[in-house]
Amino acid sequence: MSGDKTIGLALGGGGARGIAHIVVLEAFDELGLKPAMISGTSIGSVMGAAYAAGMSGEEIRERAVSFYSQRRAVLSKLWQARPVMFTNLIRGRSMQTQFDPEIVLQSFVPGVEILPETFEELQIPLKAVACDFYGWSETVMDKGPLLPALAASIAIPSVFTPVLIHGRMQIDGGAFNPLPYDHVADCDLVVASDVAGGPVGEPDRSPSLLEVVVGAAQISMHAILSEKLKWYQPDILVQPDTNGVFVLDFFKTKQILENNQGIKDDFKRRLELAVESEELFDRDPAERARVTEPRHPAGNGALQRSL
């Protein structure tokens, strides 16, 4: 790839399923490639921030596997962050108390302590997407304090409290733009990683209240992205295997990564072919076409607020 060609990377929302973004980041590293710009929604913004700060995919993997393998220590930290049995939330049994997402980021996300204070200090430009609750629109954050922006981006309704950014209440960006590849559209090659997932189980099983709330959000995310893909597509859409992983099930980190080794190898081949394709790089961004058919279409982006 010639030096003036750029790659944009979009990382979608999906809670613990976003652990699978790590294999996408590792693929970039193993091919010696770096995105020129990253956009992220919810967990995608957190993974994107870690990568944009200079951590490699392998380092993010090692930190995640090591941290989430310490179940008792992790639950102890969460107990201190909020007096509610977080295991009940993980299992979809309770939604009585909401967590402060910034406190959870500080206690529950490995490596957050090495993130810079501001967007401007990141090595790769990052756009974090949240949803303006009263504005019915997306909020794109790419400057100023980093941690509050990430907290706003991950503020899953019913699990986390909304976050006040510049006087406006923000919730999880997945409510409006679950896979924000439109925000890296100026790059020559656009790669998007979709980890939204969806409700799974026997069709006659009655889901819990939290499962209904989260599952309904996932279905909405798919509906949004389905419409978005009709109008504009990334050059490469990768969809890791995240079925059966609940939105808060970070204790399955090692399993999620192992399950997606094949996805990683396939994505590497597709990315390498795309990078070597001058025809792909030379075409007008308005003529984007799908490199692969999506398993789970899902995003819109008609309304936007930049902060």
Backbone bond lengths (Angstrom), bond angles and torsions (degrees), N, CA, C in turn:
res aa  C-N    CA-C-N  psi(-1)  N-CA   C-N-CA  omega(-1)  CA-C   N-CA-C  phi
1 M - - - 1.460 - - 1.509 109.37 -
2 S 1.321 117.43 132.06 1.444 120.76 179.86 1.514 110.28 -67.96
3 G 1.328 115.74 153.71 1.449 120.81 -172.01 1.507 115.27 -64.17
4 D 1.335 118.50 -20.45 1.456 120.42 -177.77 1.521 113.03 -92.00
5 K 1.329 117.54 1.65 1.461 121.20 177.51 1.523 109.76 -88.88
6 T 1.329 116.44 140.63 1.459 120.20 -175.05 1.522 111.66 -122.79
7 I 1.335 115.00 152.31 1.464 122.38 177.33 1.518 108.57 -118.93
8 G 1.327 116.01 130.72 1.451 121.64 173.55 1.516 109.85 -105.50
9 L 1.327 116.95 137.54 1.463 121.88 -177.23 1.520 110.03 -121.47
10 A 1.333 116.33 125.21 1.462 122.09 177.08 1.523 109.21 -113.74
11 L 1.325 116.16 129.05 1.464 122.61 -178.95 1.523 108.93 -116.55
12 G 1.332 116.56 119.37 1.450 121.28 -173.59 1.511 115.02 -83.78
13 G 1.327 114.86 172.45 1.450 121.74 179.24 1.516 112.19 -86.27
14 G 1.343 115.51 159.39 1.460 119.33 -179.34 1.511 113.80 166.73
15 G 1.325 118.01 13.17 1.456 119.93 -180.00 1.514 111.75 61.88
16 A 1.330 116.52 -134.72 1.464 120.94 -177.00 1.522 112.66 -60.35
17 R 1.315 116.92 -23.35 1.464 119.50 177.71 1.524 111.66 -63.63
18 G 1.351 115.83 -20.40 1.457 120.55 177.68 1.512 113.69 -66.75
19 I 1.334 117.29 -11.56 1.467 119.95 173.23 1.528 109.33 -56.32
20 A 1.332 116.96 -30.59 1.466 121.03 -178.81 1.528 112.20 -66.72
21 H 1.336 118.25 -17.28 1.465 119.96 175.41 1.535 110.80 -59.12
22 I 1.315 115.86 -25.56 1.467 120.08 -176.92 1.526 111.24 -58.32
23 V 1.330 117.72 -39.08 1.467 118.94 -178.60 1.527 110.98 -66.99
24 V 1.321 116.78 -29.62 1.471 120.97 176.36 1.519 109.39 -67.84
25 L 1.329 116.54 -43.71 1.464 120.77 179.10 1.529 110.82 -64.55
26 E 1.329 116.10 -39.99 1.462 119.41 178.11 1.524 111.57 -62.92
27 A 1.321 116.43 -37.08 1.463 120.49 178.92 1.529 110.67 -61.77
28 F 1.320 116.75 -43.11 1.462 120.35 176.24 1.528 110.02 -57.40
29 D 1.334 116.10 -48.37 1.461 120.65 -177.90 1.523 111.47 -61.18
30 E 1.321 115.94 -44.51 1.466 119.80 -175.76 1.522 112.50 -68.64
31 L 1.324 116.73 -21.19 1.464 121.01 176.29 1.527 111.46 -94.73
32 G 1.327 115.91 -0.28 1.457 119.46 -179.99 1.516 113.06 70.99
33 L 1.323 116.91 28.60 1.462 121.79 -177.61 1.528 110.22 -111.97
34 K 1.324 115.74 153.76 1.457 122.07 174.64 1.523 108.44 -136.64
35 P 1.319 117.15 135.46 1.466 118.23 174.58 1.519 110.39 -69.30
36 A 1.318 115.97 146.73 1.459 120.91 176.77 1.521 110.98 -81.33
37 M 1.344 116.14 -21.62 1.451 121.67 -179.49 1.522 109.11 -154.64
38 I 1.336 115.79 145.51 1.463 121.61 179.34 1.522 109.02 -126.94
39 S 1.317 115.99 137.82 1.463 121.21 170.17 1.519 107.38 -122.91
40 G 1.326 116.01 146.55 1.455 118.53 -178.08 1.506 113.01 -149.27
41 T 1.314 114.86 145.57 1.464 122.47 174.79 1.514 108.62 -117.09
42 S 1.335 117.01 131.07 1.450 122.81 174.90 1.537 110.99 57.12
43 I 1.326 119.05 -123.08 1.465 120.56 179.22 1.524 111.12 -59.84
44 G 1.331 116.48 -27.00 1.459 119.88 177.05 1.512 112.39 -64.59
45 S 1.328 117.08 -33.55 1.462 120.01 178.16 1.526 110.35 -70.81
46 V 1.331 116.75 -34.22 1.467 120.82 179.52 1.530 110.08 -69.88
47 M 1.337 116.61 -47.72 1.459 120.05 177.17 1.533 110.78 -62.36
48 G 1.333 115.10 -40.41 1.453 119.14 179.07 1.510 112.09 -63.85
49 A 1.335 117.58 -38.61 1.461 121.30 179.08 1.525 111.10 -65.07
50 A 1.329 116.56 -42.04 1.467 119.87 179.05 1.525 111.04 -61.79
51 Y 1.328 115.86 -43.89 1.461 120.56 -179.76 1.523 110.54 -69.44
52 A 1.312 116.75 -41.53 1.466 121.02 179.45 1.520 112.08 -66.43
53 A 1.335 116.09 -23.79 1.464 120.50 179.15 1.522 112.53 -79.43
54 G 1.327 116.75 -9.25 1.457 119.73 177.35 1.515 115.22 115.00
55 M 1.333 118.45 -4.09 1.460 120.10 176.69 1.525 109.59 -72.87
56 S 1.319 117.44 140.43 1.460 120.90 176.00 1.522 109.31 -81.46
57 G 1.330 116.28 164.48 1.448 119.67 175.82 1.518 111.70 -59.19
58 E 1.325 116.03 -39.82 1.471 120.40 179.78 1.518 111.27 -64.10
59 E 1.331 116.80 -40.63 1.462 119.61 179.20 1.526 111.07 -66.49
60 I 1.315 116.86 -39.85 1.463 119.90 177.67 1.526 109.82 -63.45
61 R 1.342 116.67 -41.12 1.465 120.92 176.63 1.520 110.92 -59.19
62 E 1.325 117.06 -50.58 1.463 121.07 -176.67 1.519 111.55 -60.69
63 R 1.327 116.33 -43.03 1.465 119.74 179.50 1.528 110.70 -64.36
64 A 1.339 116.94 -42.61 1.463 120.89 -177.43 1.522 111.47 -66.88
65 V 1.327 116.78 -47.88 1.465 120.29 -178.70 1.522 110.50 -62.53
66 S 1.334 116.99 -44.15 1.455 120.80 -179.11 1.531 111.49 -63.79
67 F 1.321 116.01 -45.52 1.464 120.34 -176.04 1.520 111.99 -67.97
68 Y 1.329 117.71 -50.18 1.453 120.50 -173.77 1.529 113.48 -78.82
69 S 1.327 117.01 -6.00 1.467 119.81 173.33 1.528 111.03 -80.23
70 Q 1.324 116.33 -12.78 1.460 121.81 179.62 1.530 109.45 -96.50
71 R 1.292 115.00 68.77 1.467 120.76 -171.63 1.525 112.99 -55.01
72 R 1.303 117.27 -47.74 1.466 120.31 -176.23 1.528 111.20 -64.41
73 A 1.327 116.37 -42.99 1.469 120.00 -179.69 1.525 111.06 -65.92
74 V 1.328 116.77 -39.37 1.460 120.57 179.77 1.524 110.33 -65.33
75 L 1.327 117.30 -46.04 1.457 120.55 179.61 1.521 111.35 -63.79
76 S 1.335 116.39 -32.69 1.459 120.21 177.54 1.522 110.81 -65.11
77 K 1.322 116.48 -41.27 1.465 120.22 178.17 1.529 110.82 -64.36
78 L 1.322 115.11 -40.46 1.459 118.95 -179.48 1.521 111.87 -69.99
79 W 1.322 115.59 -33.08 1.457 119.67 177.03 1.527 109.92 -62.71
80 Q 1.329 115.84 -38.51 1.455 120.57 178.27 1.533 111.13 -70.26
81 A 1.332 116.24 -31.73 1.460 120.06 -178.91 1.520 111.65 -73.55
82 R 1.339 116.36 -31.78 1.457 119.33 -178.58 1.522 109.40 -157.84
83 P 1.331 118.71 128.53 1.463 120.98 -176.72 1.523 113.34 -77.01
84 V 1.343 116.56 68.93 1.456 121.18 175.20 1.515 107.38 -147.94
85 M 1.320 118.18 146.60 1.457 120.71 -179.54 1.522 110.19 -70.06
86 F 1.324 116.06 100.41 1.455 120.63 -176.34 1.524 111.86 -64.54
87 T 1.325 116.86 -25.75 1.468 118.94 178.17 1.521 110.41 -61.12
88 N 1.340 117.23 -32.05 1.460 119.66 177.76 1.521 111.12 -66.35
89 L 1.322 116.31 -37.41 1.460 120.03 176.66 1.519 110.05 -65.74
90 I 1.316 116.82 -44.38 1.455 121.42 -179.61 1.522 110.05 -58.42
91 R 1.314 116.61 -39.34 1.464 120.55 -178.08 1.523 112.26 -86.63
92 G 1.322 116.51 0.93 1.462 119.59 177.20 1.512 113.70 75.93
93 R 1.331 117.07 26.66 1.465 119.62 -175.02 1.530 114.11 -98.84
94 S 1.327 116.89 -17.48 1.451 118.56 -172.93 1.516 111.37 -146.66
95 M 1.330 116.33 148.47 1.460 120.74 172.84 1.529 108.39 -146.82
96 Q 1.330 115.47 40.81 1.448 120.77 -174.22 1.524 112.41 -79.21
97 T 1.315 118.37 -30.70 1.454 122.08 -174.85 1.516 110.03 -128.87
98 Q 1.325 115.67 139.30 1.450 119.90 178.68 1.522 110.48 -100.88
99 F 1.332 115.73 142.65 1.451 122.38 178.82 1.525 110.45 -88.31
100 D 1.324 115.32 152.79 1.458 121.43 169.32 1.523 106.36 -79.66
101 P 1.344 119.51 115.28 1.459 120.64 -173.54 1.528 114.13 -64.34
102 E 1.330 117.71 -29.79 1.465 118.71 179.53 1.520 110.82 -70.58
103 I 1.328 116.61 -39.58 1.469 120.00 177.03 1.524 110.20 -64.94
104 V 1.333 116.71 -40.38 1.462 120.55 178.68 1.527 110.67 -64.23
105 L 1.319 117.73 -40.57 1.466 120.46 176.50 1.525 110.64 -57.25
106 Q 1.320 115.94 -42.74 1.463 120.31 -176.43 1.522 112.31 -70.85
107 S 1.327 117.64 -28.08 1.468 119.79 -175.35 1.519 113.97 -105.92
108 F 1.330 117.27 -17.80 1.458 120.76 -169.68 1.522 114.18 -118.86
109 V 1.341 117.99 -7.27 1.459 120.81 -178.00 1.526 110.02 -111.59
110 P 1.327 117.77 110.17 1.462 119.94 -179.23 1.519 111.55 -65.36
111 G 1.342 116.20 134.57 1.454 120.78 177.91 1.510 114.23 91.71
112 V 1.353 116.79 -6.46 1.466 118.47 -177.70 1.519 111.11 -63.16
113 E 1.350 115.58 -24.62 1.465 119.02 -177.35 1.524 112.96 -69.10
114 I 1.332 118.12 -17.94 1.462 119.35 -179.85 1.531 112.16 -98.24
115 L 1.321 116.88 0.20 1.454 119.16 176.19 1.528 110.00 -68.75
116 P 1.318 117.92 145.15 1.466 119.62 176.51 1.516 110.74 -70.01
117 E 1.323 116.22 167.79 1.452 120.57 -178.61 1.520 112.65 -75.54
118 T 1.332 117.50 -27.82 1.462 119.96 -174.40 1.531 111.81 -129.44
119 F 1.313 115.08 160.07 1.462 121.93 174.64 1.526 110.82 -59.68
120 E 1.317 115.95 -37.82 1.458 120.75 -175.02 1.517 113.02 -62.92
121 E 1.337 117.98 -21.34 1.459 121.67 -178.60 1.530 113.14 -88.97
122 L 1.322 118.21 -4.76 1.457 120.96 178.73 1.519 110.45 -70.63
123 Q 1.324 117.08 151.39 1.456 122.10 -179.69 1.535 111.99 -78.06
124 I 1.331 116.45 -26.83 1.465 122.45 177.70 1.521 107.41 -123.19
125 P 1.331 118.86 133.08 1.467 120.09 178.51 1.532 111.11 -57.40
126 L 1.320 115.90 137.58 1.462 122.10 -178.33 1.514 110.32 -129.26
127 K 1.332 116.03 137.89 1.452 122.42 171.63 1.523 107.99 -117.59
128 A 1.326 116.00 116.72 1.464 121.67 178.71 1.528 108.85 -99.93
129 V 1.326 116.13 131.58 1.462 121.11 -174.32 1.527 110.81 -108.23
130 A 1.334 114.97 128.28 1.464 122.28 172.32 1.523 107.44 -124.45
131 C 1.324 116.77 -176.61 1.467 121.55 179.76 1.523 109.11 -125.59
132 D 1.324 116.19 123.51 1.462 122.78 176.19 1.529 107.48 -73.21
133 F 1.324 116.72 109.68 1.464 121.59 -171.63 1.533 112.18 -62.74
134 Y 1.315 116.68 -45.93 1.456 119.75 -178.02 1.527 112.43 -88.33
135 G 1.320 116.88 -15.67 1.458 120.67 179.23 1.513 113.44 -90.79
136 W 1.351 116.94 -8.76 1.469 122.60 179.94 1.533 110.44 55.18
137 S 1.299 117.32 40.78 1.461 120.38 -174.47 1.523 110.37 -149.33
138 E 1.319 116.10 167.74 1.454 119.30 175.86 1.520 109.75 -85.54
139 T 1.311 114.99 153.30 1.456 122.66 174.52 1.523 107.74 -119.36
140 V 1.318 116.61 123.75 1.464 121.61 -179.49 1.522 108.27 -107.22
141 M 1.330 115.77 118.74 1.467 121.67 -176.66 1.523 109.78 -112.08
142 D 1.327 116.60 124.20 1.462 120.61 -179.59 1.522 113.23 -141.95
143 K 1.314 116.20 13.81 1.465 119.92 176.35 1.519 109.27 -151.36
144 G 1.340 115.22 160.53 1.454 120.08 179.45 1.522 113.00 86.31
145 P 1.333 117.08 -161.78 1.476 121.78 -177.06 1.524 111.94 -57.84
146 L 1.325 116.66 133.67 1.464 121.77 -175.05 1.527 112.98 -83.62
147 L 1.328 117.72 -49.52 1.464 120.77 -172.26 1.529 112.94 -61.31
148 P 1.336 120.19 -44.89 1.461 118.73 177.37 1.530 112.55 -60.92
149 A 1.329 116.63 -34.53 1.468 119.96 178.95 1.522 110.61 -66.67
150 L 1.333 116.50 -42.10 1.462 119.80 177.49 1.515 110.72 -64.91
151 A 1.336 116.38 -38.65 1.467 120.41 178.26 1.520 110.58 -61.33
152 A 1.331 116.63 -42.14 1.466 120.38 178.29 1.520 110.56 -64.20
153 S 1.319 117.06 -40.53 1.458 121.62 -177.21 1.524 112.36 -65.35
154 I 1.341 117.34 -30.43 1.474 120.70 -177.02 1.527 113.53 -98.11
155 A 1.327 118.04 5.49 1.466 121.03 -171.80 1.532 111.78 -73.22
156 I 1.324 115.74 74.05 1.467 122.38 -179.78 1.529 109.76 -61.79
157 P 1.328 118.19 123.86 1.464 120.59 178.95 1.525 111.48 -56.19
158 S 1.317 115.33 139.81 1.463 125.58 179.91 1.514 112.72 81.41
159 V 1.316 118.39 -20.63 1.458 121.26 178.02 1.525 110.63 -102.44
160 F 1.339 116.54 -44.98 1.463 121.98 -178.84 1.528 110.96 -118.26
161 T 1.325 115.41 151.09 1.458 120.19 174.31 1.530 109.38 -72.50
162 P 1.333 118.82 147.31 1.460 120.98 173.69 1.531 110.48 -60.09
163 V 1.314 116.24 158.98 1.468 121.79 -176.74 1.520 109.38 -118.65
164 L 1.324 116.20 133.42 1.460 121.60 179.36 1.527 109.55 -85.87
165 I 1.332 116.61 116.54 1.463 122.81 177.37 1.525 107.73 -122.75
166 H 1.328 116.57 117.98 1.464 122.09 179.77 1.536 111.90 50.06
167 G 1.340 114.63 42.75 1.458 119.54 174.01 1.515 115.47 80.47
168 R 1.348 117.50 9.86 1.468 120.09 -178.93 1.531 108.99 -129.36
169 M 1.321 116.39 137.17 1.455 121.54 -178.78 1.532 110.81 -77.52
170 Q 1.325 114.90 128.67 1.462 121.53 -177.58 1.524 110.64 -117.20
171 I 1.338 115.28 143.17 1.460 120.96 172.08 1.536 108.56 -123.93
172 D 1.291 116.23 179.90 1.468 122.59 -177.62 1.531 111.88 -48.82
173 G 1.334 115.66 131.06 1.455 120.69 -177.69 1.508 114.59 -63.48
174 G 1.326 117.03 -18.83 1.453 120.41 179.22 1.519 113.14 -63.96
175 A 1.330 116.99 -18.10 1.461 120.12 178.76 1.525 111.52 -67.98
176 F 1.343 116.74 -20.90 1.454 119.70 -178.18 1.527 113.61 -123.42
177 N 1.320 116.89 -41.73 1.469 120.43 -177.29 1.524 109.40 -140.85
178 P 1.333 117.14 82.56 1.469 120.81 -173.36 1.519 114.97 -68.79
179 L 1.323 118.13 -20.88 1.469 121.04 179.65 1.530 107.49 -139.35
180 P 1.329 117.69 90.06 1.472 121.21 -166.18 1.527 115.25 -84.31
181 Y 1.329 117.03 53.39 1.466 119.49 -179.42 1.525 112.06 -71.55
182 D 1.327 116.82 -16.46 1.465 119.44 176.54 1.525 112.05 -65.97
183 H 1.334 116.95 -18.89 1.461 120.44 -178.97 1.534 113.52 -88.63
184 V 1.311 116.97 1.65 1.471 120.60 171.57 1.529 109.17 -123.70
185 A 1.318 116.35 21.63 1.464 121.94 -174.18 1.522 113.26 -67.59
186 D 1.333 117.63 -17.72 1.462 120.10 179.39 1.524 112.25 -74.45
187 C 1.309 117.29 -11.68 1.466 120.70 179.20 1.531 109.90 -78.12
188 D 1.325 115.98 158.77 1.463 120.70 -177.69 1.523 112.36 -70.38
189 L 1.321 116.72 -33.60 1.467 122.10 179.90 1.521 107.64 -129.29
190 V 1.330 116.90 127.71 1.461 121.48 -177.86 1.526 109.89 -112.60
191 V 1.325 116.13 122.69 1.465 123.45 179.13 1.528 108.25 -114.58
192 A 1.329 117.44 133.62 1.458 121.77 -179.53 1.526 110.17 -130.07
193 S 1.325 116.17 134.90 1.462 122.37 179.17 1.527 109.27 -115.12
194 D 1.335 116.10 114.50 1.463 123.41 -175.29 1.521 109.94 -103.95
195 V 1.342 116.94 117.82 1.468 121.02 -179.31 1.528 111.59 -124.55
196 A 1.325 117.09 23.53 1.463 119.96 -173.69 1.524 112.90 -59.31
197 G 1.312 117.53 -39.54 1.460 119.57 -178.30 1.524 111.28 65.62
198 G 1.314 115.89 -165.12 1.456 120.39 -179.88 1.514 111.11 -171.55
199 P 1.330 117.71 170.43 1.460 120.81 -179.83 1.532 110.97 -61.78
200 V 1.318 116.02 137.99 1.462 121.21 176.14 1.522 108.91 -131.99
201 G 1.323 115.81 152.06 1.454 119.97 178.90 1.512 110.87 148.72
202 E 1.302 116.22 174.62 1.455 120.80 177.15 1.523 109.59 -63.91
203 P 1.319 117.46 135.57 1.477 120.02 -174.07 1.519 114.77 -61.65
204 D 1.350 117.87 -18.31 1.459 119.20 -179.41 1.536 112.29 -103.28
205 R 1.359 117.06 5.96 1.469 119.81 179.80 1.520 110.07 -81.06
206 S 1.327 116.35 134.17 1.460 121.06 178.76 1.528 109.38 -81.83
207 P 1.342 118.70 117.84 1.468 120.65 -179.02 1.521 111.42 -76.64
208 S 1.336 115.78 158.00 1.458 120.50 176.45 1.522 109.69 -74.46
209 L 1.327 116.49 170.99 1.454 121.21 -179.55 1.528 111.04 -60.10
210 L 1.340 117.44 -46.37 1.453 120.30 -178.86 1.529 111.04 -66.57
211 E 1.332 116.44 -37.09 1.463 119.50 176.88 1.527 110.95 -61.77
212 V 1.318 116.54 -38.81 1.463 120.60 179.14 1.522 110.20 -65.90
213 V 1.332 116.56 -45.45 1.462 120.51 -178.62 1.526 110.59 -62.68
214 V 1.336 116.42 -48.62 1.463 120.60 -178.54 1.526 110.38 -68.94
215 G 1.335 116.36 -43.53 1.456 119.87 -179.32 1.512 112.78 -62.77
216 A 1.330 116.55 -39.01 1.461 120.21 177.50 1.524 110.52 -63.24
217 A 1.343 115.97 -38.10 1.463 119.97 177.66 1.528 110.57 -64.41
218 Q 1.338 116.92 -40.76 1.463 120.54 178.64 1.526 111.35 -63.00
219 I 1.325 116.21 -43.66 1.463 120.16 179.25 1.526 110.03 -61.76
220 S 1.324 116.53 -40.65 1.462 120.18 177.69 1.525 111.16 -63.69
221 M 1.333 116.49 -39.63 1.459 120.21 178.52 1.525 111.04 -61.55
222 H 1.322 116.88 -41.44 1.463 120.86 177.84 1.525 111.10 -64.45
223 A 1.322 115.78 -40.79 1.461 119.60 179.50 1.527 111.00 -63.74
224 I 1.332 116.23 -41.38 1.465 121.15 178.83 1.518 110.65 -62.64
225 L 1.328 116.32 -48.19 1.466 119.72 -177.52 1.524 111.44 -67.55
226 S 1.324 116.59 -34.44 1.453 120.32 178.29 1.525 110.88 -58.42
227 E 1.323 116.32 -44.66 1.461 120.31 178.47 1.522 111.28 -68.94
228 K 1.301 115.74 -39.72 1.473 120.36 -179.11 1.524 111.26 -61.54
229 L 1.321 116.31 -40.57 1.464 120.78 -178.43 1.529 112.56 -67.99
230 K 1.325 116.77 -19.90 1.467 119.33 177.50 1.530 111.04 -70.55
231 W 1.343 115.77 -24.38 1.462 119.76 -174.59 1.519 112.53 -106.02
232 Y 1.308 117.07 -28.60 1.460 119.56 -174.57 1.523 108.46 -159.16
233 Q 1.331 116.82 131.66 1.463 120.71 -176.55 1.529 111.27 -123.93
234 P 1.327 116.54 147.57 1.460 119.07 172.18 1.529 109.13 -72.34
235 D 1.317 116.86 162.96 1.464 119.87 177.54 1.524 111.03 -70.93
236 I 1.326 115.96 -37.89 1.465 120.70 176.44 1.527 108.42 -130.81
237 L 1.305 116.03 123.98 1.464 122.25 175.54 1.518 107.52 -112.68
238 V 1.322 116.90 116.59 1.463 121.49 178.14 1.527 108.08 -110.72
239 Q 1.325 115.92 135.38 1.458 121.28 -177.89 1.531 110.17 -128.73
240 P 1.319 116.78 90.93 1.469 120.75 179.65 1.524 112.14 -58.19
241 D 1.324 115.22 159.61 1.453 122.28 179.06 1.525 108.93 -79.99
242 T 1.333 116.56 107.56 1.464 120.14 -178.94 1.526 112.46 -127.05
243 N 1.324 118.15 10.28 1.454 120.42 179.55 1.528 110.46 -62.98
244 G 1.312 115.69 140.18 1.458 120.20 179.05 1.517 113.73 85.97
245 V 1.333 118.08 1.46 1.468 121.57 178.79 1.525 108.13 -105.07
246 F 1.338 116.65 117.23 1.454 120.80 179.29 1.526 109.41 -72.24
247 V 1.308 116.76 155.24 1.459 122.46 -172.29 1.530 113.43 -56.73
248 L 1.334 118.42 -27.97 1.461 121.72 -178.28 1.528 113.34 -110.23
249 D 1.321 116.58 14.76 1.465 119.68 -173.43 1.533 112.11 -88.41
250 F 1.328 115.94 62.02 1.462 120.76 -179.54 1.520 112.60 -69.76
251 F 1.317 116.93 -15.58 1.467 119.13 178.37 1.528 112.16 -71.71
252 K 1.317 117.48 -6.30 1.460 121.30 174.91 1.534 111.82 -95.70
253 T 1.321 116.78 19.09 1.467 121.51 -175.14 1.520 112.68 -52.64
254 K 1.311 116.95 -51.12 1.466 120.20 -177.38 1.522 110.93 -61.83
255 Q 1.327 116.99 -42.47 1.466 121.95 179.69 1.530 110.98 -63.46
256 I 1.327 116.72 -43.44 1.468 121.08 179.75 1.525 110.23 -59.12
257 L 1.319 116.98 -44.92 1.462 120.98 -178.91 1.522 111.60 -67.18
258 E 1.320 116.68 -41.17 1.472 120.08 178.86 1.524 110.73 -64.54
259 N 1.321 116.50 -39.30 1.468 120.40 -178.65 1.520 113.01 -66.60
260 N 1.327 116.71 -18.44 1.463 119.99 -173.82 1.522 113.98 -111.28
261 Q 1.318 117.39 16.87 1.462 119.56 175.83 1.534 110.70 -62.51
262 G 1.328 116.49 -40.89 1.456 120.15 179.29 1.520 111.81 -65.43
263 I 1.334 116.06 -38.81 1.470 121.12 176.70 1.523 109.56 -61.40
264 K 1.312 116.11 -41.36 1.463 121.24 179.60 1.522 111.01 -61.08
265 D 1.315 117.32 -47.36 1.466 121.18 -178.79 1.526 110.85 -62.92
266 D 1.328 116.12 -41.25 1.464 119.97 179.18 1.525 110.89 -66.27
267 F 1.330 116.52 -42.55 1.468 120.42 178.95 1.522 111.10 -63.01
268 K 1.320 117.34 -39.77 1.467 120.00 178.54 1.523 111.04 -59.15
269 R 1.322 115.96 -42.60 1.474 119.18 179.77 1.526 110.47 -64.22
270 R 1.301 116.36 -43.95 1.459 120.00 -178.81 1.524 112.22 -66.93
271 L 1.341 115.80 -39.71 1.458 119.47 179.29 1.518 111.15 -66.88
272 E 1.330 116.16 -41.24 1.461 119.75 179.56 1.525 110.78 -63.37
273 L 1.335 116.50 -42.63 1.463 120.26 178.12 1.524 111.26 -63.55
274 A 1.319 116.21 -40.54 1.460 120.26 -179.24 1.523 111.36 -65.75
275 V 1.321 116.34 -41.05 1.458 121.21 179.99 1.521 111.20 -64.07
276 E 1.326 116.23 -34.42 1.458 120.69 -178.52 1.525 112.68 -82.55
277 S 1.320 116.84 -7.76 1.459 120.84 -176.72 1.526 110.60 -89.63
278 E 1.323 116.30 103.09 1.459 120.28 178.17 1.528 110.65 -64.43
279 E 1.330 116.03 -33.16 1.460 119.69 -179.79 1.515 110.47 -62.15
280 L 1.341 115.73 -40.03 1.459 120.28 -179.69 1.521 110.48 -66.12
281 F 1.333 116.78 -41.68 1.453 120.09 -177.46 1.522 112.45 -72.94
282 D 1.322 116.64 -29.85 1.462 120.20 -174.17 1.515 114.32 -83.38
283 R 1.348 118.22 -10.63 1.455 118.75 -175.01 1.527 111.38 -78.59
284 D 1.307 114.55 160.46 1.458 122.28 179.41 1.526 109.06 -66.92
285 P 1.351 118.82 132.18 1.468 120.48 178.68 1.522 112.99 -55.23
286 A 1.337 117.51 -25.34 1.469 120.26 -179.90 1.519 111.81 -71.00
287 E 1.339 116.84 -11.76 1.455 120.39 -177.32 1.526 111.92 -106.00
288 R 1.325 116.90 29.51 1.462 121.15 179.91 1.533 110.62 -55.73
289 A 1.315 116.83 142.39 1.468 121.01 176.36 1.509 108.61 -135.69
290 R 1.302 116.61 151.40 1.460 120.87 179.46 1.515 111.72 -68.68
291 V 1.336 115.76 131.19 1.456 120.14 173.42 1.519 109.11 -80.14
292 T 1.327 116.92 -26.98 1.453 120.97 178.66 1.517 109.17 -144.49
293 E 1.310 116.97 148.75 1.453 120.25 177.55 1.528 109.20 -73.36
294 P 1.317 118.20 133.33 1.462 120.34 -179.76 1.521 111.87 -71.69
295 R 1.339 115.59 141.71 1.460 119.25 174.11 1.524 109.57 -74.55
296 H 1.337 114.82 -43.46 1.457 119.94 -177.28 1.518 108.64 -126.44
297 P 1.334 118.73 91.55 1.447 118.92 178.91 1.532 109.21 -59.14
298 A 1.370 120.60 153.34 1.491 123.04 173.42 1.522 118.63 -161.13
299 G 2.043 170.78 142.18 1.416 156.96 108.24 1.454 121.14 170.65
300 N 1.109 123.19 144.65 1.463 126.71 177.79 1.504 107.31 -118.34
301 G 1.242 120.91 -159.02 1.439 123.30 175.85 1.505 110.74 165.02
302 A 1.312 116.90 31.84 1.455 119.85 -175.06 1.513 111.95 -73.75
303 L 1.323 116.97 -33.95 1.451 121.37 -178.52 1.514 108.86 -111.49
304 Q 1.327 115.43 141.12 1.458 117.69 -175.96 1.511 110.57 -150.54
305 R 1.317 115.89 143.38 1.456 122.38 173.43 1.520 107.08 -128.63
306 S 1.314 117.71 123.39 1.463 121.99 178.93 1.521 109.75 -100.14
307 L 1.336 115.21 134.43 1.472 120.29 179.44 1.513 109.16 -123.79
